[in-house]
Amino acid sequence: MNKTVLITGTSRGIGFELAQLFANNNYSVLALSRNTNTLQEIQHPNITTFGVDVSNENEIDSVVDYITKNNIQISGLIHNAGKLINKPFEQLSKNDFKEVYQVNVFSVALLTQKIIPFMPQNSHVVTISSMGGVQGSLKFPGLAAYSSSKGAVITLSELLAEEYKEQKIAFNVLALGAVQTEMLEEAFPGYEAPIKPSEMAKYIFDFTTTGNKFYNGKVLEVSSTTP
């Protein structure tokens, strides 16, 4: 029987590449994103797409219903969806902070809560964070909401690793440096990253499938350049 992974933020960039990579390696993929067109066009038999806003609990519940009805066990959960607002700090509204934290922190906590009951021993929860969220790393103006949210999710993962170690569910974080995605363009217009989304997806695939043998509650800095 194919193992199943659930991946958020699969409409573009790293998530889009990741969904295909898992599917091509005989995993069943539950792909969550607001826009499902890009993956639906591929029509891969191993990918089931869900048009879901991860910050909407009712929409998340529809995925949980599907998992329950089909008696699915989730061996890997990859929190890849992200929201970035690039603005000078004094122009950031309470709502800007809310929007960013809703996707980058609250939805990660909510989805994890709802998926854990379907995760057998030796499952792996991987959260995609950013170098900007790592304490002591170089910080960039305009990213106060984004980078602080990415720091929050690191601490959350460290805590969950401790809380679920008896259940043998591993929690790790990959703090990514620059990858040539649309989100990088939003953060650093005109900057060209040395790593393509497909290359980073390959790294994340390998880490998700084997990293929990070696790591739990860890933050790995996956960065060759700054930004």
Secondary structure, 3 states (H helix, E strand, C coil): CCCEEEEECCCCHHHHHHHHHHHHCCCEEEEEECCCHHHHHHCCCCEEEEECCCCCHHHHHHHHHHHHHCCCCEEEEEECCCCCCCCCHHHCCHHHHHHHHHHHHHHHHHHHHHHHHHCCCCEEEEEEEEHHHCCCCCCCCCCHHHHHHHHHHHHHHHHHHHHCCCCCEEEEEEEECCCCCHHHHHHCCCCCCCCCHHHHHHHHHHHHHHHHHCCCCCEEEECCCCC
